[in-house]
Amino acid sequence: MTDRTAPAPRICPNCDGFATAAITTGSRDRHGHLPTLTIACRACDGLGTVSARRVREGARV
């Protein structure tokens, strides 16, 4: 019998593994702080990896 295991996850091609980014709003609050927003990658849901599935080139979907 062959032992089948799940393939290892791949790095997300959309975010290159950097799943979240801090983006400044460009303005300061009343205390002088520069607020930032933490944005997650939509393709991998902020994980940095995607499942390793086999993609056939030229195949119809």
C-alpha positions as CSV (number, residue, x, y, z in Angstrom):
1,M,0.0,0.0,0.0
2,T,1.1,3.5,-0.6
3,D,0.9,6.1,2.1
4,R,-0.9,9.1,0.8
5,T,-0.4,12.3,2.7
6,A,-1.7,15.8,2.0
7,P,0.7,18.0,0.0
8,A,2.4,20.8,1.9
9,P,0.7,24.2,1.6
10,R,2.2,26.7,-0.9
11,I,3.0,30.3,-0.3
12,C,0.1,32.5,-1.5
13,P,1.0,33.9,-5.0
14,N,-1.0,37.1,-4.4
15,C,0.7,38.2,-1.2
16,D,4.0,36.2,-1.4
17,G,3.5,35.0,2.2
18,F,3.0,38.5,3.6
19,A,-0.6,38.0,4.6
20,T,-1.3,41.2,6.3
21,A,-0.2,44.8,5.6
22,A,-0.3,47.9,7.8
23,I,-1.6,50.9,5.8
24,T,-1.5,54.4,7.2
25,T,-4.6,56.6,6.8
26,G,-2.6,59.7,6.0
27,S,-4.1,61.8,8.8
28,R,-3.4,62.2,12.5
29,D,-5.9,61.9,15.4
30,R,-6.3,64.6,18.1
31,H,-3.4,63.1,20.1
32,G,-1.0,63.3,17.1
33,H,-0.9,59.6,16.5
34,L,-0.9,58.2,12.9
35,P,-3.6,55.6,12.8
36,T,-3.0,52.4,10.7
37,L,-5.3,49.8,9.3
38,T,-4.3,46.1,9.2
39,I,-5.5,44.6,6.0
40,A,-5.5,40.8,5.3
41,C,-5.0,39.2,1.9
42,R,-8.3,38.2,0.3
43,A,-6.9,35.2,-1.5
44,C,-5.6,33.4,1.5
45,D,-7.7,35.0,4.2
46,G,-4.6,36.3,6.0
47,L,-2.9,32.9,6.3
48,G,0.0,33.5,3.8
49,T,-0.5,30.0,2.4
50,V,-2.9,28.3,0.0
51,S,-3.7,24.7,-0.4
52,A,-1.5,22.8,-2.8
53,R,-3.8,21.6,-5.5
54,R,-2.8,20.4,-8.8
55,V,-3.7,22.7,-11.6
56,R,-3.7,21.4,-15.1
57,E,-2.6,23.9,-17.7
58,G,-4.9,24.2,-20.7
59,A,-7.7,22.3,-19.1
60,R,-11.2,23.6,-19.2
61,V,-12.7,24.6,-15.9
